[in-house]
Amino acid sequence: MLRLASALLLTLAAGSLAAQPVAYDVSWPHAAAHETRIVVTFPGLGDVPAEVVMSRTSPGRYAMHEFAKNVFDVSAIDGAGRSLEVTRPTPYAWRVAGHDGTVRFRYTLYSNRADGTYAGVDSTHAHYNMPAAFAWARGLEDRPVRLTVDPIHDWRVATQLLPTEDPHTFTAPDLAYFMDSPLELSDHQLLAWEQGGQTYQIALHHTGTDAEGVAYAALARRVIAEQAAVFGEYPTFDFGRYLFLADYLPWVAGDGMEHRNSTILTSTLSLADGGDLRVLGTLAHEHFHAWNMERLRDTALEPFDFEGANPSENLWFGEGFTSYYDGLTRVRAGAMSLDAYAADLTGTLNYVLLSPARATRGPADMSEMATFVDAAVAIDETNYANTFVSYYSWGEVLGLGLDLLLRQRYAVTLDDYMRAMWEQFGRHQNATTPARTYTRSDLEAVLGEVSGDAAFAAAFFDRYVDHGDVLDYAALVAPAGLMLRPAASEAAFLGRLGLDADGDGLRVIAPVPPGTPAYAAGIASGDRLLAMNGRPLGSPGALAEALAAARPGDMATVTFEQRGAVKSARVALAADPTLELVPFEAVGQPVTEDIRAFREAWLGSKAD
């Protein structure tokens, strides 16, 4: 997800031919053991030591991932074939001195996680997110890159890298483009079509039939058309092509990761029996990024740092608004019904609106937590259940609310806002200059321009972006013939607890939400619930039965074990706060012509 204007990229590709390219040669002597052998040649070094690095971060991710951990069997020779001493000044880098101006750096990579962040190699394919696999040298970032793969099992290559006359050799104008170009070698189904004056392809590695792949591509085409209608045009893809690298296999890890001219899609689901509709959401999300994140770029993410975190306060917009549109454009494309959309939004609304974390941070601050939560790994317990709301989800809910609010108050839409952002910051300004990046102030200013009300925009950002207030969603969804209401207001509620039955009770395995009866009782993570009102709590079902026998407001005695001591507390049970979003049709409310018109304007197709 690195920004580079296509005209500028072409200039670099042509102008860098005179520079000595960095060359990667890739082979798989033990693919079944998840091993890749990589030899990278760094020429034209002069007499300075080569500083070879494995990335610690990856475009599209915001946390540190320490890809060097899977590198082993490292050695180096110079251009004459002489062995060179390799030292390791940091866990992420190697130093090679005493060479003749060329270093051939050799290593083996272990990789057994095929997804959007890492790499996966086995007897069925070789799948790479490039920063997870390919070492690079400091000071050579602007050099052109050549990648040659050793033919294996008659696998075909799918990548946004530039092809050559040799079907096994590909190039990139520089390191940034190379690292942003994922790679798949497999016996995949390749589907292609023309759309928006450019070529779309899906390299589909799956266990289903060719007919299922064709049907999935047709769904994708409809969603893509709806997304182009939001912005008023298609992105200009470098070299006129966009590629989906889709692995729908039982042995991959579910993920999606956008890149400038391609995206990785991985899922354990198949395309059969409705699986195509379930994986379509990830495709919709990642392709929407072709505008929002890949070309409509946050200043904080430029230039991308492969060795450090890339914090941003605007991920609620870049990721969250994209999440809103991945659902909305599927509805507009006819791939999701109103009932299904309402059910999908129900889960997200509950997560955001009922989270105690809103009292600690707003969406902007939640965005800056990405370094710690975006697939980052740590072994100490966190309190994220009470202090963090995903910027994906909060941004989705914020996008929903803003869209409905703009429609009802100003007779404009979130589509208008996204198009205005695109025109000012995403579209190329001229033939050689890439678009400007945006800041939080720009996001607010454009909202003021689109609504015609700068004071509204300032207040909106203060309350709903910088702080944790939420809009009145029940009122906002009503004109669309939707009702947001309590789902079980007569049910007694102890708290939304993470529990695990261990034979002696229910062990609390997550922080207890503040403001709940369980929190008031002094119950905490690590405790064991033993009984309620004398009923033993040996399973989650036993707790459900105990709560079913009570009503909101009833006093209950909860017995629990805490740090070796058995305690009891009397607490007033609350009403279950869970919400549901349902169409008027499901609750016997009339659907008027005004409601039908509002739904059509909001949810109807916008594609030509």
Secondary structure, DSSP 8 states (H G I E B T S, - for coil): -----HHHHHHHHHHGGGS--EEEEEE-TTGGGTEEEEEEEE---TTS-EEEE--S--TT--S---GGGGEEEEEEEETT--B--EEEEETTEEEE-S-SS-EEEEEEEE-B--SSSSEEESSSEEEE-GGGT--EETT-TTS-EEEEE---TT-EEEESSEE-SSTTEEEESSHHHHHT--EEEES-EEEEEEETTEEEEEEEEESS-HHHHHHHHHHHHHHHHHHHHHHTS----GGGEEEEEEEE-TTS--EEEE-SSEEEEEES--STTTHHHHHHHHHHHHHHTTTBTTTB-BGGGSS--TTS----S-HIIIIIIHHHHHHHHHHHTTSS-HHHHHHHHHHHHHHHHT-GGGGT--HHHHHTTHHHHSS---SS---HHHH---HHHHHHHHHHHHHHHHHHHTS--HHHHHHHHIIIIIS-SSSS-----B-HHHHHHHHHHHHT-HHHHHHHIIIIISS-----HHHHHGGGTEEEEES-TTSEE-----EEE-SSSEEE-S---TTSHHHHTT--TT-EEEEETTEE--SHHHHHHHHHTS-TT-EEEEEEEETTEEEEEEEE-EE---EEEEEGGGGT----HHHHHHHHHHHS----
